[in-house]
């Protein structure tokens, strides 16, 4: 198993696991829209995606991914990364893949001189919360507002 940064050439193998991720969160199965969405992010260089992959006989198998979006802090005058998506396929869970993907995200933040990483997770997603806290993420209680359209 290894982690790698996804490029447009990985669109085929990435789209399937991205679709699984969306289904996990209650969205409709829509591989075509997933592929279009990811293609746009990659072509416009609007996100960074890391894949956890395993070498198969004929191809790479995606075990999980994380997608990060750049945001900026006006106060610190630095880049910040929004860790928007982190997903490990059901069959690959409990193998340290999520931790490996978090390491890739942290390395990206360090390499780009970012202020830090921000993420959100469900209040009931206790397994993810434990992993994030193990990596040094702190619950933000000072600033929390969301406006949904």
N, C-alpha and C positions, 0 to 999 in steps of 0.2 A: 504494500500500500504506500502511496506517495501523494503529496499535494502538488498541484500545479496551477498556474494562472491560466484561466480560460481565454481563448482567442476565438475569433470568428470561425476558425476551422473546427472548433469543438461544439458548434451550435447544435448539431444533430444529437450528440450524446447528452448535452446539457439540457435540451428542451424537455426530454422525457422526465428527468428527475425534477425539473422545475415544475412541470405539470403535476407530478406526484405531490410536491410540496403544497401547491395551491389546493389540490383536492383534500389534503390533510387539514387545511384550514377552512374547509367547507365550500370552496369554489367549484364551479363546473369543470368537467374534463374538457379542455380546449387546447390541444397540442398546437394547432395552427396559430392561435393568438399568442401562446407562450413563445413559440419560435419567433414570431414577428416582434414581440416585445423585447426579447433578448437580443435579437439581431440589431435593433435600433440602439439599445444600450451599448453594445459592443462597437458598432460602427461609429457612433458619435462619441465614443470614449467617455460615456457618462457613468460608468460603474466599473468596479474591479470585481471579478468573480474568481474564486479559487475552487478547484475541484479536488475532492479526495477520490483517487482512482486506484483500481487494481488492474494489473496487466492480465488479460485473458489470453487464450490461445490465438484468437484472431483480432481482438479489439480491446479497448479500454472499457472497463465497467465503472460507472460512476457510483460511488458509495455515499456521497454527500457533497454539499456545496455551501459556500457563503458568498453573499453579494454585498458589497460596500459601495456607498455613494459618498462623494466628497461634499462636505459642507464647510462653511468658513465661520470663524469667530472674529467679529469686528473688534471686540474688546482686546483680545490677545494678538490680533493680526496674524492668525495662523489658520492653517487648514485643520479640519476635524473630520473624522470619518464616521458615517452612520452605518453601523452594521445592521442592515435592514433584513437580511434573510440568512438563516442558518438551518440547514436540514440534513439529516442523516437518514438514509433509507431504513426501513424497518428491519430488514435482515442484517444490516450492518451496525445496528446499535449496540452499545456496551463494549465497543472495541477501541475507544479512545479517539474516534474519528472527529467528533465534535471538538474535542480538546485540540487536536491537530489543526483543524480549520481556524480555531480561535488564535492559535499560535501564528498562523499565516497572516491573519488580520492584524495582530499586534506587530508583527515584523513589518508589514506595509506601513502602519502608522509611524513606527520608529524610522523607517527608511525615508519617509516623506517629511519628517520633522513635524508631524502633526501634534496638535495639542492633546488629542486622545481619541477614544472610541466611545460611541454612544449606541445603545440598543434598547429595544423594548421587548418585553415578553409578557405573556398572559399571567395574571395573578395566580392562576391555578397550575401553571407549568412549573411545578416545584423542582423537577429534575433539571430543567434548564437553569433555573435560578441558582441551584447549588453549584452547577458548573461555572456559571458566570461569576459567582461570588468567590469561588476557588481561584479564578483568574484575576481577582482584584477589582472586579466591577462592584460598584456601590449603588444601592438604591438611592434614587434622587427624590428627595422629599421637598426640597425648596421650591423648585420650579416645575409645575406640571399642569399644563393646559393643552387641550386638544380641541380643535374645531373641525368638525366633519361636515362636508358638503353633501 
